[in-house]
Amino acid sequence: MKNIEGGWDISEEKIDKMEAIEEEYLKIRRNIVEERTKSVLGASILLSVIYDGSAGKACLKLYNLDDNKIYFWFDNTNHRPYLLSDLLPEEIVKKYPQILMHKGFNYMELVEKYDALRDKKIIMTKIIANDPLSIGGSKNSIRNILPVSWESKIKYHLCYIYDKKLIPGMLYIVKNNRVYQVNIEAPKEIKDRLKNIYGENLEEELVEWIKLFHAPIPSLKRVAVDIEVFSPVRNRIPNAEEAQYSIIAISFSGSDGLRKVLLLERNGVKNEVKHREFDIEYFKDERKMLLKAFQIIMSYPIVITFNGDNFDLPYLYHRAQKLGIRKEDIPIILGREYAHVVPGIHIDLYKFFNNKAIQVYAFSNKYREIKTLDSISLALLNESKVPISKPISELSPIELASYCFQDADLTLKLTQFDNELVMKLIVVLMRIAKLPMEDITRHSISNWVKSLAYYEHRKRGFLIPNSNDILSMKGKIYTKAVIKGKKYMGAIVLDPIPGIFFDVVVVDFASLYPSMMKEWNLSYETVRCPHKECRNNIVPGTPHWVCRKRRGLLSTIIGYIRDLRVFVYKPLAKDKSVDENTRRLYDVMQKALKVFINASYGVFGSENFSLYCPPVAESITALGRYAIIKTIERAQAMNLAILYGDTDSLFVWRPNSENINELLAWSKKELHIDLDIDKVYKFVAFSGLKKNYLGVLRSGRIDIKGMVGKKRNTPEFIKSLFKEVSNILASVDNINDIDSAIDRIRKLTKKSYIMLKNKKYPLNELAFRVTLTKSLKEYTKTTPQHVKAAFQLKRYGLNIDIGDIISFVKIRGGDGVKALQLARIDEIDEKKYLEYIETTFRQILESIGVDFDDILGTKHLDKYF
C-alpha cells in the first residue's frame, strides 16, 4: 500500500485480493441481511455497494431516512463481472480455449466502444464471468490468460456503480424490487448564474451536476468507538493481531446522545464509581463486555473510529476470537486494507484527515503536525485529549473511563463541528467521485479523480484505456525539469526581494490550472490528437498541439467543476443576502469542489494515475507559466511593484485599488481567467530565498512558508519557543513596532540559551519521542537514535517491542542519546539543543533583518559556553 498525496492508494494486486474479502462480507449476520433486504423502501441515501459472494450479486447498502437504519437491495438484473478484449470471439476460442473451460466463464458477446485516443468506434469482445475473481485476482484468472485486456482491473463494486449509473450519496427508493433515483430539481437561481457563462440553453449534463449539490444531506446517525488495552509495559502499543492483553475499556459517543463506557473490573475489585458526563457499565467478564460492545456497534448505521482500521477494530476482532466468541457473532470483517462493520459502514477518520487534499484544500492546513487525534482536535475543535501522567494500565477506573470516553467524544465531534461539515463534505465528495463512503474516506485524491473519469467513460460508451495505450501514443516529455526529481518544467517562482514590506496584497488566479484545462481543451485524448489539421494549435512553450474537432472528456468535466465553484458556490458562500444555514451549506459545496479542482490537474503528471499523460501535465504547467508571465508584464506596465511571484500568485506592494481592479479586469478579458485578491498582509518578511517568507495577515494570523516551525517529534520547549516568537510577530502593526519585536525575540532567544546552559528545562521538555516501527533485532546495518535508546532500556531488563514509544534526550559522549528514563539533567548536550533552536529560528530572524549569530554578540555558539 502506497501513501499517495497523503491518502491510501490501493495497488491493483491488492484490489483483486480485496474482492475475496467482500465475498464473505454478508455471510456474517445473514439473519440481519435477510431481515433488512427490502423490495419496497422509502427515500434512502446510497452509502455503499458491495459484492456478496454467497449470493453472487452486487448489494446496495441504503440508509433509510425514516428510521435511520441500513437496508440492503440485491441486484436482480443479472449483472456480471467482465473484461474487454480486442480479439474476436472466434480468435479467443482458437487461441485461448482454456477461457471457455474456465470454471468462472459465463459467455462472450460483441460490443461497440468509442476509442477516444484514436477518435473512432471499435468492436470489442466482452467476456463475462460468474464472479470477480474469475476475471482477475486469482492465479488462473481470465485476465491472466489473455496477453492484454481492458477494464479488467476495476473492482467489481465500482464496475457495477459505473454501469448502473449509480451515484453514492444521492437519494434512492426501492419500488417493486427495483431501485430508482429520487428526482431533484436544479434551483432556478443556480441555473441562472450558469446561463451567464454557458448561454440560455444549459447542457443537460451540467444541470445534472447542479442536482448533486442540492439533493438533501440529512444528519446521519452514527457512533464513535474507542478502546483501551491493558499493557504490562509502559508506553507500549499492543499488537492488534496478537491481541494478547485484555481490553479494559470501550467507549461510545453517539450522535443520538449515547455517552457510555464499558469498563472491565480488574484485580477482583468491583467499582461502582459514576461519572456525570457519561454512563459507566462495569463487567467482571471481558467476553460479556465485548458482546455488549458488538450489540451497540450493530445498532448504528455508521461507526466512526480514529485509526480503527489499524488498531481498534482489528484488536476487538482478534481479542473476541481469543475469548471464544464465534466468528459469526463478531460484527467486524477485516479486509486487507480496512475494517468493515456489519450491518453498517465504518469510517476511519485518521485516514480521511491524513489525506493531503483534505488537509490543504478543505481545512487550509489548520493541522500540520503528525496527524494525531489530539493535534487535529486541538486545531479544529480547540479541544484535546485528557492529559495523563501515568500509563493507561495504571489509571484508576474513573481516570480510565474519562480518558477513553474523551477519545470517542472527540472523534464524534470531528464530524459534528461547524454544522456537521465533515459528514456533509464526505457525502458531497461521494457524489462527485461516484465512490462509496468507505472508499472516499480512505483513498487518495488520485483515486477519486480516477473513479469520476471511469464513471464518465462508461456513461458515454468510451473505452477506458490502459496506461500503456496512452504512454505508447503520447508519452514523450519535451521540457526540462528545473527541480531535481521532476519529469518536466513546472511553475514559475520569482526570486523575492529580501526585506520587510508593509501593506502587501496577494492576487492569485482562481483555479489557474483547471482554468487552463478548460480554456485550452486539455485532456488525454485531445493533446496530440490524431488529426493533422489540429497540429498548428500549439500550446505556448511546448511542441504539443490540442484538438479543435472535439471537446475533451476531462477538460469538460473539470471545466464544470471549476465553474460551479468559481461562479456559483464560492460567491454564494460569501453572499450576506443568503441565510446563514444556506451559506454554510454552499461553503461545504465550494470546499468539496476546491478539493477536486486543485488536484485534478496534478494527477496527469503522476505515474500512479491510470490516465497518466505527460504531455497533458506538461501543457498545463506551460500555460500556467504563460499566464503568470503575461500578468507580470501587464502589472509592470501599470507601474505596480511586484515583490514576488509563485505559481499562480503575485505579491504586490502598496497597490491602489484602481490599479488592482484594472489588472483583475485585464486577466478576465485577455486570459479568460479570474484573478482575485487572495490575502492582505500587515507585513511580509522575505528572506531572499524562493518559497521562503513570513507574513502577518490583517487578522493577526501568522503565515509561514518554507520556514521551520513545528515538526514531528520536536521537543516541547522548542514548540513553546516557536509559539512565543509567533505571538510577538503577530503583534506588529507598523514599521515602528519592528525594533521592539526584534528586541523581544532577541531576549526570548537569549533566555532560552541561558535556561539550557543552567539546566533549567525539565528533562521531559527536552525529550524526543519516536515510535518503534520494527523489532530491535531487525536493526542490523543502521541504528537510529531512538533505537539506541531502546537498546539501552533493553539492557536494563525492559521488554521493548514494536509500537513502543521511545523517549530520549541528547547527551554528551557515549551513544550521544540516552533513554529519558535513564538520563540525568547534567548529561544534556546543550550545543545539540542550541542547534535545534538555531534551525528553528535562523530563517525567521534573518527574514526580519536579524543575524542569528549576532543575537549573543558572537559568531560562534560554542563561545557562549
HELIX and SHEET records of a PDB file:
HELIX    1   1 GLU A   12  GLU A   23  1                                  12    
HELIX    2   2 TYR A   25  LYS A   27  5                                   3    
HELIX    3   3 ARG A   30  GLU A   35  1                                   6    
HELIX    4   4 PRO A   89  LYS A   95  1                                   7    
HELIX    5   5 PRO A   97  LEU A  100  1                                   4    
HELIX    6   6 PRO A  132  ILE A  135  1                                   4    
HELIX    7   7 ILE A  142  ILE A  145  1                                   4    
HELIX    8   8 TYR A  156  ASP A  163  1                                   8    
HELIX    9   9 LYS A  188  TYR A  198  1                                  11    
HELIX   10  10 GLU A  204  HIS A  214  1                                  11    
HELIX   11  11 GLU A  286  MET A  298  1                                  13    
HELIX   12  12 GLY A  308  ASP A  312  3                                   5    
HELIX   13  13 LEU A  313  LYS A  322  1                                  10    
HELIX   14  14 LYS A  327  ASP A  329  5                                   3    
HELIX   15  15 LEU A  349  ASN A  354  1                                   6    
HELIX   16  16 LYS A  356  ALA A  357  1                                   2    
HELIX   17  17 ILE A  358  ALA A  362  3                                   5    
HELIX   18  18 LEU A  373  LEU A  380  1                                   8    
HELIX   19  19 ILE A  392  GLU A  394  5                                   3    
HELIX   20  20 PRO A  397  LYS A  413  1                                  17    
HELIX   21  21 PHE A  417  ALA A  433  1                                  17    
HELIX   22  22 MET A  437  ILE A  440  1                                   4    
HELIX   23  23 ILE A  445  ARG A  460  1                                  16    
HELIX   24  24 SER A  467  LYS A  474  1                                   8    
HELIX   25  25 LEU A  512  GLU A  519  1                                   8    
HELIX   26  26 LYS A  532  CYS A  534  5                                   3    
HELIX   27  27 LEU A  553  ASP A  563  1                                  11    
HELIX   28  28 LEU A  564  TYR A  569  3                                   6    
HELIX   29  29 LYS A  570  LYS A  574  1                                   5    
HELIX   30  30 GLU A  580  SER A  600  1                                  21    
HELIX   31  31 GLY A  602  GLY A  605  5                                   4    
HELIX   32  32 PRO A  614  ALA A  637  1                                  24    
HELIX   33  33 SER A  657  GLU A  670  1                                  14    
HELIX   34  34 GLU A  716  ALA A  730  1                                  15    
HELIX   35  35 ASN A  736  LYS A  757  1                                  22    
HELIX   36  36 LEU A  763  LEU A  766  5                                   4    
HELIX   37  37 LEU A  776  GLU A  778  5                                   3    
HELIX   38  38 GLN A  785  ARG A  795  1                                  11    
HELIX   39  39 LEU A  820  LEU A  822  5                                   3    
HELIX   40  40 ILE A  825  GLU A  827  5                                   3    
HELIX   41  41 GLU A  830  SER A  847  1                                  18    
HELIX   42  42 PHE A  852  ASP A  854  5                                   3    
HELIX   43  43 LEU A  861  TYR A  864  1                                   4    
SHEET    1   A 2 LYS A   2  ILE A   4  0                                        
SHEET    2   A 2 GLY A   7  ASP A   9 -1                                        
SHEET    1   B 5 ILE A  70  PHE A  74  0                                        
SHEET    2   B 5 LYS A  57  ASN A  64 -1                                        
SHEET    3   B 5 LEU A  41  ASP A  52 -1                                        
SHEET    4   B 5 LEU A 171  LYS A 175 -1                                        
SHEET    5   B 5 ARG A 178  GLN A 181 -1                                        
SHEET    1   C 3 TYR A  82  SER A  85  0                                        
SHEET    2   C 3 LYS A 120  ALA A 129 -1                                        
SHEET    3   C 3 PHE A 105  ASP A 115 -1                                        
SHEET    1   D 6 ASP A 279  PHE A 283  0                                        
SHEET    2   D 6 ARG A 259  LEU A 264  1                                        
SHEET    3   D 6 ILE A 247  GLY A 254 -1                                        
SHEET    4   D 6 VAL A 223  VAL A 229 -1                                        
SHEET    5   D 6 ILE A 302  THR A 305  1                                        
SHEET    6   D 6 ILE A 345  ASP A 348  1                                        
SHEET    1   E 2 ILE A 332  LEU A 334  0                                        
SHEET    2   E 2 ALA A 339  VAL A 341 -1                                        
SHEET    1   F 6 ALA A 641  ASP A 646  0                                        
SHEET    2   F 6 SER A 649  TRP A 653 -1                                        
SHEET    3   F 6 GLY A 499  PHE A 509 -1                                        
SHEET    4   F 6 LEU A 675  PHE A 686 -1                                        
SHEET    5   F 6 TYR A 693  LEU A 697 -1                                        
SHEET    6   F 6 ILE A 702  LYS A 705 -1                                        
SHEET    1   G 3 PHE A 768  THR A 771  0                                        
SHEET    2   G 3 ILE A 805  LYS A 810 -1                                        
SHEET    3   G 3 VAL A 817  ALA A 819 -1                                        
END                                                                             
